[in-house]
Amino acid sequence: MLISEFMGAEFKARGEIYLIEEAAFQLDAEGVPEVSYVCRMQGNKTVFAASITNNNKTDIKLNKIFFIKDARLNTADDNPDNSVVLLQRGECGRNRNMRICDLGEFDTSTIFTVIHNAGIGGLALGFLTFDRLACKVDFHRSASSTDACITTGDNPHDSGVRLSAYCDFNGYILKPGESIESERFYIEESHDSYSLLESFADAVGEHYKPKPFGKPPVGWIGGWNFRDGFYRENSEKLVKENIKAIRERLRGFGVEYIWVSTVNTKDNLPGNWDLDNPYNFPSGIESLSGNCRDNGMKLGLWFSPFWMNEASENLGYVKNAIAMKDGKPAITETGRVTHQPFNGKKPGELPRVYYLDPTHPDLHGFLERIFSYYNSIGISYYMVDFLLHGIDPEYDLHDKNVVNGPESFRMTMKVIREAVSDGTYLLSSSGPTYYNIGLVDGVRAARDFGEGRPVQKYHWFYPAHYLVNDYELIKEVARDYAITGTNNKKLYINDAFNMITIQKPVPKNEARIVCSLFGLSGNPVMMGDDIPTICEERLAMLKKVLPVYDGNMLPCNLFEATYPDAPYVFRLDIHKEYGDFSVLAVFNFNREPLTEKIELEAMFGKGEHIVFDFWNEHVLGKSSDEIIVHVPPRDVRVMRVTKERPYPWIIGSDMHLTQGGAEISHVHWDDEDLVLKGVCHRPEGQKGRLFIHISDGYEPVDFRELFIVREESQDINPAGSKMIIGMKTLKFDVDTADFYISFRRSE
């Protein structure tokens, strides 16, 4: 039975930007429940929630409750390029920033959206809670007329797009006398569309108050790229070789985890979680975990909680927990085992994988047993994968008192969270993102990146280990990062880039792009290269990413570089006790050279700014106005932007991509003694260089302290005067190095 009730509500904008008229609340149900709505202010947001009560004598089957139903989405003017919709899908990847005129070419269901209009501002629509019900904001094209509308500007134009926002109870049975709450839907507007992303993450974080994990993990995941730790090499030997190499070649850089993925279970079968694989690890996982601890590291494993292979020796523990659809077991059709065929079999010949019911107590008991064993052998890191198979609206759930959606999914994730030992890092992947808040430490925000595969005939990589020049993938993960990056550390550690792989034959320009994405994003760093054999040049590049800096770059052209392009200008603002500066990254993901104009005053404030090119270790010049940045095809420019001071000052570093954020803890200019001094941090045995602008009227007392160069002309300001730059080389006999440079006034 369809019930449609229009509440006649008019949600007036606080300002003159937006107006939502006659928002439609619609409940689809069998039976007639009582529905009450609450509308309240929460900061700058208008928050809506519904309470549904069954006052009947019979059960009521609930489906969707709408907060907005088929509202016309109007643009501010007749130029479709000026209106952009930001789509956060709430799952691993496929986030998009699309012009309104391009909507409708793919499934546009999302959880959170920003509707942006150039020159006017933005409107955020979405959900602030994700506890029980699936939350959706849908866009679709339609020529039909509707009373509800979302209007922007003074001269609106019907875009032909219709918008609906709803919660889905997915057939939940509401018994007589029972009530159930919807999730919280909200609306917020701002003249600054970027601020809406921050505001959303702040509000959701305030509700869930997730426990912060601390610094993002740094580790190594082996056997994927260039070396085959699956079938052609002994995985245990390969892992131990890399542990030894990390201690020798990356000592002091904070590499803490060794992640073994998909090859640790007996016969490589999902479900054989506690059964060793004697082919890959003849000494056993417990022994390997002990070896990691002896070397100051922690062992991590891949785990898929909703998978059980039909050939697994542990099938009996969960045979009653197999997920059912229409009375039949939910099972893969192709017989996929993990990521590749094994033992020479074709994919169709492999044993199949059952999916497991997230509400079944047998699954929960099995997980508690497995993680109890893992705790006993010291496992401290998990990537819990293929979580999409734990949330399926078509499952016939064992527990009928649970909503089939986030509530059923979170039941199992809570079991895992409570079962692992304290201090364990949980990373979710291949599934929902927001539904994991508070239950995991990190969330994969994009699809696989930086991964190779064993050379297997039936894998699409064949006959290769690794793919290079896949710039559509690089654009995709950069886009996902740009759209979800404000969630980082507010809701979970936002992991968009997965693995860093830069060893030759990866082109050097691609290696620069990958290092820049990792080094400026604050993301976890999982190394995919073979550390014993990586060349010194690429190892030096890898070191410029570590340690992970506690901050994340944010996009500058999120609403301009729209899909199928990706945002390519990012900024990282660094605030230190000795002063503020910014790092600007301009990526070129395309085959043609890029010329980008940067408005320095608009972006960084008034005054002269000195721009230092990190990868080229070169001062580009100084300007108070705009600069033109030239980026070669498929490359990147990473620039530190420092406000000029009337005395010598640090303007760059070659040690870390943040150019002072991670490695320079203290800088001070003594105006009485004319001394520039400070403290840097790098691992013992390393070297590094600082670049110092020597302002007019000063020169070093001892020219041996600095290597002095004179820039006869400036790249970004040809009309500007020459610049004097000093280079200071530091040697780290311990993990800190002081510098103390005396100057005098010059004639």
Salt bridges, closest charged atoms under 4 A:
GLU10 OE1 - LYS12 NZ 3.44
ASP70 OD1 - HIS140 NE2 3.44
ASP81 OD1 - ARG99 NH1 2.09
GLU91 OE2 - ARG89 NE 3.54
GLU91 OE2 - ARG94 NH2 2.87
ASP102 OD2 - ARG99 NE 3.11
ASP107 OD2 - ARG89 NH2 3.66
ASP131 OD2 - HIS207 NE2 3.78
ASP158 OD1 - ARG162 NH1 3.04
GLU188 OE1 - LYS45 NZ 3.44
GLU198 OE1 - LYS490 NZ 2.29
ASP202 OD1 - LYS490 NZ 2.97
GLU206 OE2 - LYS209 NZ 3.00
ASP228 OD2 - ARG232 NH1 2.97
GLU233 OE1 - ARG227 NH2 2.65
GLU236 OE2 - LYS240 NZ 3.12
GLU241 OE1 - ARG227 NH1 3.12
GLU241 OE2 - LYS237 NZ 2.53
GLU248 OE2 - LYS244 NZ 2.65
GLU256 OE2 - LYS298 NZ 3.01
ASP274 OD2 - ARG369 NH1 3.11
GLU310 OE1 - ARG352 NH2 3.62
GLU313 OE2 - LYS266 NZ 2.59
ASP362 OD2 - HIS360 ND1 4.00
ASP392 OD2 - LYS325 NZ 2.68
GLU407 OE1 - ARG132 NE 3.06
ASP441 OD2 - ARG417 NH1 3.05
ASP448 OD1 - ARG444 NH2 3.34
ASP448 OD2 - ARG453 NH2 3.55
GLU451 OE1 - ARG453 NH1 2.81
GLU472 OE2 - LYS475 NZ 3.51
GLU476 OE1 - ARG447 NE 3.01
ASP530 OD1 - ARG227 NH1 3.06
GLU536 OE2 - ARG249 NH2 2.89
GLU537 OE1 - LYS504 NZ 3.46
GLU537 OE2 - LYS508 NZ 2.86
GLU537 OE1 - ARG538 NE 3.30
ASP550 OD1 - LYS489 NZ 2.54
ASP573 OD1 - ARG571 NH2 2.83
ASP580 OD1 - HIS575 ND1 3.35
GLU599 OE2 - LYS597 NZ 3.76
ASP613 OD2 - ARG637 NE 3.09
GLU617 OE1 - ARG689 NH2 2.19
GLU626 OE1 - LYS597 NZ 3.81
ASP635 OD2 - ARG512 NH2 2.65
GLU644 OE2 - LYS622 NZ 2.83
ASP654 OD2 - ARG689 NE 3.05
GLU699 OE2 - ARG744 NE 2.80
ASP702 OD1 - ARG704 NE 3.05
GLU705 OE1 - LYS728 NZ 2.76
GLU711 OE2 - HIS618 ND1 3.37
GLU712 OE2 - ARG710 NE 2.30
ASP715 OD2 - HIS618 NE2 2.89
